[in-house]
Amino acid sequence: MRVLLQRVSAASVHIGGQPVSEIGPGLLLFVGIAQGDSMDTVARLAERVVGYRVFADSEGKMNLDVRDAGGELLVVSQFTLAADTRRGRRPGFGPAAAPENAKVLYQAFLSALTSALDETGVPVRSGVFAADMQVQLINDGPVTFLLEST
């Protein structure tokens, strides 16, 4: 499982020109689920995301997580993150989880994030699994990290 985490000033998802989800300052998470990922993988990465310190404190250092910063989350499924890109000029999608398995784990990831943030009031919004989405974002920094389960 891979999560491409981007600190954003704003982000939104549209499908067919219609808005689906949007957030203000917070984190945009692109999530790729691979074969072999499990509920344990989901729990570990959700915990890391919630506690990942990418927001500046009063001294300008990245010491605050999304809860401390009062940010929002927008989670978008992106199976291309699970691609094998080690050789050639075309990605291989063999490592990606089968869609039916990936959907279950994606939904579990959303639930884990929501549960972890429930008491803080941090909203968790999402795109639509396996949909053709248009994602707009204003990357703040830019700050982008790739979190991996292995």
HELIX and SHEET records of a PDB file:
HELIX    1   1 MET A   39  GLY A   51  1                                  13    
HELIX    2   2 VAL A   66  ALA A   69  1                                   4    
HELIX    3   3 PHE A   79  ALA A   82  5                                   4    
HELIX    4   4 PRO A   99  LEU A  117  1                                  19    
HELIX    5   5 ASP A  118  THR A  120  5                                   3    
SHEET    1   A 5 GLN A  18  ILE A  23  0                                        
SHEET    2   A 5 ARG A   2  ILE A  15 -1                                        
SHEET    3   A 5 GLY A  26  GLY A  32 -1                                        
SHEET    4   A 5 GLU A  72  SER A  77  1                                        
SHEET    5   A 5 VAL A 124  SER A 126  1                                        
SHEET    1   B 3 GLN A  18  ILE A  23  0                                        
SHEET    2   B 3 ARG A   2  ILE A  15 -1                                        
SHEET    3   B 3 GLN A 134  GLU A 148 -1                                        
SHEET    1   C 2 PHE A  55  ALA A  56  0                                        
SHEET    2   C 2 MET A  62  LEU A  64 -1                                        
END                                                                             
